């Protein structure tokens, strides 16, 4: 039988444990965790500011990384996120469905471009019709994001392959990519399949491959690189002052939904993974940003309240500011699975 002082101490410890548990749960409910990539950052920040004014007791914590890395933090590392953004909505199902997510929201379109600066070689000559000839010149150095790391890189490879088709020049991809890296392409009928091995092995100093495209833009200004592939939202939103862009035809820049079925989807990209069950085959579509609320999200209510702001005029106007085109209303694969609060802002994707 416990003595009175022992009993009192036991009660204190029990009460402390209960209070600690309550505090931890309360802390979770007062935190919104967002994993995102670079290009929509201005819109995410604008929505975060408005969210903070409306819900001052909830702290927003953001981690910025490549799209695949963000998703793998949830699926492989067991991290909790309330919202996960990606620069390609179509990779949410193969990476996160059905265990970690069960819906996607497609909220904006972007377009592919080529970044350069006034000090880039042949900057005064390059345009949407001759860029591939200029990049092939021996004294020109260009960069690309790692396609195995996320959409930045594999969309750029798709852009290069589509150029073969649009410009009726079957050597563009081979001259720029296959001749300088271990990335290969094969043709099956009217379709093209790009294979990205584990080691992309740049064969010359002409091509630079980096996990994150945003690291390439300062190198252009520094004169270490002449050109870099990326999307407009990334270049404008994340690139430093002084970076310029080459406007490309819709048949190449992945911006036109009407070209998906007969043009863009003629190209697919096989991404490497050290686990065969995780290897992903991407069929090109229009460049479209997406997001999801993971099934293990700790604060789904706050996520829905935040996304109501992000998917509205505040987020939309900020996206336009970095040349990303909002989709109004945004689209989802399953209206029944998204939070009820967001359903009036969405439509069922076709």
Secondary structure, 3 states (H helix, E strand, C coil): CCCHHHHHHHHHHHHHHHHHHHHHHHHHHCEEEEEECCCCHHHHHHHHHHHHHHCCCCEEEEEECCHHHHHHHHHCCCCCCCEEEECCCCHHHHHHCCCCCCCCEEEEECCEEEEECCCCCCCCCCCCCCHHHHHCCCCCCEEEECCCCCHHHHHHHHHHHHHHHHCCCCCHHHHHHHCCCCCEEEEECCEEEEECCCCCCCCCCCEEEECCCHHHHHHHHHCCCCEEEEEHHHHHHHCCCCCEEECCCHHHHCCCHHHCCCCHHHEEEEECCCCHHHCEEEECCCCEEEEECCCCCCCHHHHHHHHHHHCCHHHHHHHHHCCCEEEEEEEECCCCCCCHHHHCCEEECC
